[in-house]
């Protein structure tokens, strides 16, 4: 955050100096993202706090351990893609969009992804 700024404000014939703190009213971008692992499996998640650079979701550690041995984890690359974003969506709208995208991308199908919810119901799953 930077220093405060003075912004001119005129109301009628009076002039005021409005002190505005830079970053004080920052809007957080809410996102739904897809992580693609080296084996091609995916995880779809949401971030309500705009920490895109540092947050990579919370797939089941046990499921990941089953798919990767220690040697494979010595050097690997994962990809993070933003599937949807909004500055105005509510948390519940973001979660609904996340669930829809989990199903749309098949991330809850154990053969293709690491999402455990919504529960996968088989081919043609619509959530």
Phi, psi and omega in degrees: 000139180268188180287163176293152178240149174265124179245131179291141178224124180246124177235111185064237178261001182264142177248135179233158171250115181266125179273121181242122176279122180295127178087354182295325185246034182296133177272133176275132175279125175265136185226154167243130187233165175235128174258130176247124182270165183303334179275001179091348178288155185235162173224129177251131181214177179234156178228115182266357187242009177059046177249049185305323186287329188249350185251127181236030173081185182219062175292163180298121178298325180295317178296320178294319179300323180295328186268344184229133174266172185303320181297320180295336182272001178290328181204107181212160180234135171242155181243136177241124179239137175276120180269331185201146177210153180202140172269345188247348183293147174283167177301318182292324176296320179296317179294323176296318178296320178301310181299319179297318181287330174301311181291315182302322181269356179072023183290343178266000174277116184304337178285338187237346185205176184251000178287133179258349177223144352296151184301135179288135183245007179109181181305139181081012180303127177245022177091000000 
